[in-house]
């Protein structure tokens, strides 16, 4: 997995301790879709959007509104 801070910066500390897709491998994939929603997820969703790791997001209208409002 690739973890990001709330400002969208990728955390590389865990790369050597996890068996997962690296940031580089993830970015090489053409379509990267996340499905997430709900008030408690807004901050995390915003962070991953800022990071540029996603190409698409599927979410609910409430969360979409909060993300668009900033």
Residue pairs with C-beta under 8 A, 6 or more apart in sequence:
1 18
1 20
1 21
2 10
2 20
2 21
2 22
2 23
2 26
2 53
3 10
3 11
3 14
4 10
4 11
4 47
4 48
4 50
4 51
4 53
5 11
5 47
6 43
6 44
6 46
6 47
7 47
7 50
8 46
8 47
8 48
8 49
8 50
8 51
8 52
9 51
10 23
10 51
10 53
12 23
15 22
15 23
23 53
26 32
26 53
27 52
27 53
30 55
31 55
31 56
32 53
32 54
32 55
32 56
33 54
33 55
33 56
33 57
33 58
34 45
34 48
34 54
34 56
34 57
34 58
35 57
35 58
35 59
36 44
36 45
36 57
36 58
36 59
36 63
37 45
37 59
37 60
37 62
37 63
38 60
38 62
38 63
39 62
39 63
39 66
41 63
42 63
42 66
42 67
45 57
45 59
45 63
45 67
46 67
48 54
49 57
49 67
59 67
